Each structure stands twice: as C-alpha cells, then as structure tokens.
Amino acid sequence: MKVLLLQPLPRPVFEELQTALTGKAQVQMLSSLTGDEFERQAADAEVLINGFGKLTASMLALAPKVRFVQQLGVGYDNLDLAAIRHAGILTANTPGANTEAVAEHTVMLLLTWLKKFPQAEQAARANKWANSTLAQAGIGDVATATVGLVGFGAIGQPPQYLIS
C-alpha cells in the first residue's frame, strides 16, 4: 500500500510515520502540489494525507486507486467532499487536533491584551519607556481580572470523532 503525504511534514514526524508503517505501507511525501509530482506519485497511491492544500476533483481523477483521505485538521474545507463521496472514498479529519493550541493561543491573546503588549512593544521600538503611560492606561493583573468562557464549542468540550 502507498500512503502519499500531500504537503511536507516536519522531518521527525515524517520519519515516525515511516517507522510506524514499516512493512505495512510505503510512505511518500510531496514537496509541493505544483508541477507533475502529484500526478506521478498519486497514480498508485491508496491513501492521501492532506494538510493545508486543496484536494480537488481533478486531483482525485489522477489518483484512481485512492481508498482513503485523511485531513490533518478539524475541518474539511480543503477537500472537495462531493468528488470524494462520488468516488466512494472514505474520509476522516482530526477533530480536537488543535484544541490545546487554540486554548493556549487564547490565553496568550488575553495576556497580550491585559498587559497592553502592542502599546508597550510600539513604545520600545520607538526607544521610549512607556511604563507610566501604560500604567495610566490600566495594565491589568490576572489575579484581579474576571475571565469568562464565551461560547462552548470544541475547545470547551471533549472531542467528537467523526468519519464520513
């Protein structure tokens, strides 16, 4: 069986995947989706693993043996689902894959806003010490802040695994 990664993965991740599939599948990684590399590699691939590129109906036509498409991410917006369904290909995404990263990013943005980081960074680049200006603007402390969760999507719930 041939597994084709449509976009480059970090080398350690690629090597771990190769090791995990040793004796079960040959793993190939495209350097890009441009040119004829996809056409050559996809002709005998049975599994496609997609990250950020668009997987279109015309691309699927070049991969007649594909039985499974794995989307690395929580959505299917990079996949032509109508073409995939029409071809009878099983498809899966990775719900919850970015849950921790989104939560961490949210905390980072909260602290950036609370500590007036953009204003402090701008002042520092202008060689100014903005301590008093920022203090007057109301630099906050997490200990005295009221923080709430708005909405209750995937970040606030256990992941739900879906296969279409």
Disulfide bonds with the S-S distance in Angstrom:
none
